[in-house]
Amino acid sequence: MSDVVLVLLVALAMVTVLMAVTALVARAVGRVAVVDVAWGLGFVAIAATTAVAADEGAARRWVVLALVAIWGCRLAWHIRRRAVGHGEDPRYETLLGGPLREVGLLVAVRKVFLVQGVALWLITLPVQLGAALDVRWWPVVAAGAVVWLVGLVFESVGDAQLAAYKADLDRGPVMDRGLWAWTRHPNYFGDACVCWGLWLAGGLASGWLPGLVTIVAPLAMTYFLVFATGARLLERTMMQREGYPAYAARTSMFFPLPPRG
C-alpha cells in the first residue's frame, strides 16, 4: 500500500511540474494550445517517473512504459508538427473568452492547465498502479498490448492518410478514403483503444479490484473523445462543410463499421 501511495504522489508531483512549465511556455509563445503537445509527453513522464519510483511489478512496469513512450512521443511529435506556422487553436480562444494575452495567464491556468492536469493524473491511473502492483494475469497484459497496437495503428495510419489527402490537388471536399471510409474519426478511436489497452495492461492485469478502481480512466477518456471535447464538438464545425453531411450519413462516427449505401 505504501508503494501505491508513493507512486500516486510522484505522479501528482510530476503533473504539477509539467503543467506549471507548460503554462510558462504558453505565456512565452502566446498560445495555450501548447498543452496539447504536453499531453502525450505527460503520459511518458508519469510512466517513467512511477516506473523508477516503484519497487513492485518490475517486468510489467517497463512493458507499460514502452507502450506509453511509443504512443506519447508519436502523438506529441505529430501535434507539434501540425501546429507549426499556426496561431492559437480557436477552441481554446472560445474556452478562454479571448486570446491569452488579453485574458491573462491566471484565467488560462484555471480553465485549461488545472483541468488538463487533473485529467492527466486521472487518466494515467492504470499506468500508475501498473508500476506499483504485481501482475496477477499476464495474458491480460498481452491483450492490453494488442488493443494498444490497434489504437496506435488507427492513429498513425489515419494521420498519414489525412496528410496524403491534404497534399492531393485532386482531392474531394471531404476525406473519405482508407480508414476514414469506416469511421469519421479514426484518430479519436485510436486514442480510445490506446487508453483501454493501457487499462488492461496496467489496471485489470493487477486484479479485479485495481481494474475496477482504474476503469474510470478509459471511461472518462472515451467520453471526452466522443461526446465532450472530441468528435461531437468537431462535428458541429464539419457539418457546415460541403459534402460532409452525406459523408456522415454513410460513415460511422466513431466505432469503425463498413460504409453504408
Stockholm file with secondary structure:
# STOCKHOLM 1.0

chainA/1-261         MSDVVLVLLVALAMVTVLMAVTALVARAVGRVAVVDVAWGLGFVAIAATTAVAADEGAARRWVVLALVAIWGCRLAWHIRRRAVGHGEDPRYETLLGGPLREVGLLVAVRKVFLVQGVALWLITLPVQLGAALDVRWWPVVAAGAVVWLVGLVFESVGDAQLAAYKADLDRGPVMDRGLWAWTRHPNYFGDACVCWGLWLAGGLASGWLPGLVTIVAPLAMTYFLVFATGARLLERTMMQREGYPAYAARTSMFFPLPPRG
#=GR chainA/1-261 SS CHHHHHHHHHHHHHHHHHHHHHHHHHHHHTCTTHHHHHHHHHHHHHHHHHHHHCCSCHHHHHHHHHHHHHHHHHHHHHHHHHHTTCCCCHHHHHHHTSCHHHHCHHHHIIIIIHHHHHHHHHHTHHHHHHHHSCCSCHHHHHHHHHHHHHHHHHHHHHHHHHHHHHHCTTCCSSCCSGGGGTCSCHHHHHHHHHHHHHIIIIIGGGCHHHHHHHTHHHHHHHHIIIIISSHHHHHHHHTTSTTHHHHHHHSCSSSCCCCCC
#=GC SS_cons         CHHHHHHHHHHHHHHHHHHHHHHHHHHHHTCTTHHHHHHHHHHHHHHHHHHHHCCSCHHHHHHHHHHHHHHHHHHHHHHHHHHTTCCCCHHHHHHHTSCHHHHCHHHHIIIIIHHHHHHHHHHTHHHHHHHHSCCSCHHHHHHHHHHHHHHHHHHHHHHHHHHHHHHCTTCCSSCCSGGGGTCSCHHHHHHHHHHHHHIIIIIGGGCHHHHHHHTHHHHHHHHIIIIISSHHHHHHHHTTSTTHHHHHHHSCSSSCCCCCC
//
